[in-house]
Amino acid sequence: MAYFQKYRRGGYGITSKDIRNRVVKYGIEKILDCAPHFKEEVLKQMEKDGYSPVEYYIRKLDDYFGGNAEFALIREAIFEQEGIIVSAFIDLDGITYLVYDYVPMSKEDDSIPNETINAIINKYVNIVFGQDVQCDYHYEK
């Protein structure tokens, strides 16, 4: 008998519910400085579209990430600075996730310890929001 199983995205990280602060002054500029390749792409697109940095942030990134474009910027900074891929996505309830969803391919294939992921995510969340967060396991509903 065949059956279908819904794929649930998720992993170890944070959700937009964990963020209680607004973006700190210069937080967006600082996080973009942590992701120079992404910043270059953003600047090229802004020039092409004729947007200022704030307009680009609000109209493009923020719309795409349901009001949480910061998560996309944090994701890019973590990838460029730490070489770690984290996922940023929105579920059907409008909650944005930023999670490390590593799945080992074998028993010998180790993932990064949760404490390390927590420290890395906190480092970049603190740049943007000026607060510490506690990572946990999160899966979309």
SULUR-V561727 format. One record per residue. RES is the residue in three letters. NEAR is the number of other ideal C-beta (glycine too) atoms within 12 Angstrom. Layout:
# SULUR-V561727
<<RES;NEAR> <RES;NEAR>>
This chain:
# SULUR-V561727
<<MET;3> <ALA;4> <TYR;5> <PHE;6> <GLN;6> <LYS;10> <TYR;11> <ARG;17> <ARG;25> <GLY;26> <GLY;31> <TYR;31> <GLY;41> <ILE;43> <THR;36> <SER;32> <LYS;18> <ASP;27> <ILE;31> <ARG;13> <ASN;19> <ARG;15> <VAL;29> <VAL;19> <LYS;13> <TYR;14> <GLY;28> <ILE;32> <GLU;22> <LYS;24> <ILE;37> <LEU;34> <ASP;23> <CYS;29> <ALA;29> <PRO;17> <HIS;17> <PHE;25> <LYS;25> <GLU;16> <GLU;21> <VAL;32> <LEU;21> <LYS;14> <GLN;20> <MET;23> <GLU;14> <LYS;12> <ASP;15> <GLY;10> <TYR;19> <SER;15> <PRO;23> <VAL;17> <GLU;17> <TYR;28> <TYR;32> <ILE;20> <ARG;18> <LYS;23> <LEU;34> <ASP;23> <ASP;16> <TYR;20> <PHE;28> <GLY;23> <GLY;21> <ASN;35> <ALA;34> <GLU;39> <PHE;40> <ALA;38> <LEU;42> <ILE;49> <ARG;39> <GLU;35> <ALA;38> <ILE;38> <PHE;25> <GLU;25> <GLN;23> <GLU;23> <GLY;11> <ILE;30> <ILE;23> <VAL;39> <SER;33> <ALA;37> <PHE;31> <ILE;26> <ASP;23> <LEU;12> <ASP;13> <GLY;17> <ILE;28> <THR;34> <TYR;41> <LEU;49> <VAL;39> <TYR;36> <ASP;28> <TYR;22> <VAL;16> <PRO;11> <MET;9> <SER;8> <LYS;7> <GLU;7> <ASP;10> <ASP;11> <SER;20> <ILE;26> <PRO;14> <ASN;20> <GLU;14> <THR;20> <ILE;33> <ASN;27> <ALA;22> <ILE;34> <ILE;44> <ASN;27> <LYS;25> <TYR;42> <VAL;41> <ASN;27> <ILE;32> <VAL;41> <PHE;32> <GLY;22> <GLN;22> <ASP;20> <VAL;31> <GLN;22> <CYS;30> <ASP;22> <TYR;20> <HIS;31> <TYR;21> <GLU;23> <LYS;15>>
